[in-house]
Amino acid sequence: MATPLESPITFSNVGKARWWRSGLFASQTGYVLLALVALFVVMNFASPYFLTEGNLQNVAKNFSFIAIATLGVTFVIITGGIDLSVGSVMCFSAMITSMVMTQISTPGMPGAEWFVHLADDGKTVIANWPGLILLVSVLAGLAVALIVGLVNGFCIAVLGLSPFVTTLGMLSIVRGLGYVVSNGRGSFPSGPEASYFYTLTSGVVLGMPAPFIYLVVLAAAMAVVLHHTSFGRHVFAIGGNEKAAALTGIPVVRVKIEIYVICALAAGLQGIIISGWLGSAPANMATSYELNVIAAAVIGGANLAGGIGGPLGAIVGCVLLEVIRNGLVLAQVNSYWQQTLVGVIIIAAVLVDRLRSRMA
């Protein structure tokens, strides 16, 4: 009769990851976060103004102006796609929002009678229902973003077109439409509720810039969706292996369309917020922003091959780019170096991730 072993057999090389593949170092985001901390320390010694309250608020506001769109692009990158149209969508949504607000706030214009009326003096414009003009204008801006996202998603998920080619074409289409509807001129929010618009887009809430508050809320929502819902699991599954995901019953077409809609809506919201900060929506607004948005997502750890990414990485990537820009300004370095450094950082981030993979 066999006797039981006195002690179980253990394998020291099973279940243990090497130190550079565990904890903080388990993802590219961890390395970028360490680089960001080091950059904060260096900038603190390089400029006495860097860690002042006013400058940190500027950093928080400025990186928020691309971070919301970066959250949307990160969704797309996780599925293995790309969206080059986000900059144009920012501009078009902002322009539509401003133009609609001006249209329905001007007595005598078609449809304006539903929203405003003149006071007894015949000059003062008064809103019929407080908040309605602002709501309709913002929804109009988001509606055009929604349409762009649906078209992108349909072409990519249903027609099988390349995400790169499709969104590159949409970049030109949407930018061109912006010039068509505005005749190449910018627009600016006006009317009795323009002040509310500026407060909500460029004001301060609880001592923090309003865009930063929106970013935190949306990033938290994204984290919950990606890691605690079936939709999030489907997104990662499609990015890991789209064919295998389809074989397991995941509605790949529907999820991919929804992803591009989310990305476009995030870009549209970002554009509306930026127009409030600028005080207008110029026809060339957000030109080449898609490069900064995608760069921030990639630097933060989103893998262009798909399957990897998250809100923390998106935010960290945006903060890193803004700290570099802010540091160059404080150090009185030619601002044109910023684009060069961004390219260097992208290549370095990909190189570090590749070295980690080979050493695993």
Sequence and secondary structure as in RCSB ss.txt:
>XXXX:A:sequence
MATPLESPITFSNVGKARWWRSGLFASQTGYVLLALVALFVVMNFASPYFLTEGNLQNVAKNFSFIAIATLGVTF
VIITGGIDLSVGSVMCFSAMITSMVMTQISTPGMPGAEWFVHLADDGKTVIANWPGLILLVSVLAGLAVALIVGL
VNGFCIAVLGLSPFVTTLGMLSIVRGLGYVVSNGRGSFPSGPEASYFYTLTSGVVLGMPAPFIYLVVLAAAMAVV
LHHTSFGRHVFAIGGNEKAAALTGIPVVRVKIEIYVICALAAGLQGIIISGWLGSAPANMATSYELNVIAAAVIG
GANLAGGIGGPLGAIVGCVLLEVIRNGLVLAQVNSYWQQTLVGVIIIAAVLVDRLRSRMA
>XXXX:A:secstr
     SS    TTSS   GGGSGGGGSHHHHHHHHHHHHHHHHHHH TTTTSHHHHHHHHHHHHHHHHHHHHHHH
HHHTT     HHHHHHHHHHHHHHHHHHHTSTTSTTGGGTEEE TTSS EEESSTTHHHHHHHHHHHHHHHHHHH
HHHIIIIIS   HHHHHHHHHHHHHHHHHHHHTT  B   STTHHHHHHHHHSEETTEEHHHHHHHHHHHHHHHH
HHHSHHHHHHHHHHH HHHHHHTT  HHHHHHHHHHHHHHHHHHHHHHHHHHHTSB TTTTTTHHHHHHHHHHHT
T  TTSS   HHHHHHHHHHHHHHHHHHHHTT  TTHHHHHHHHHHHHHHHHHHHHHHH 
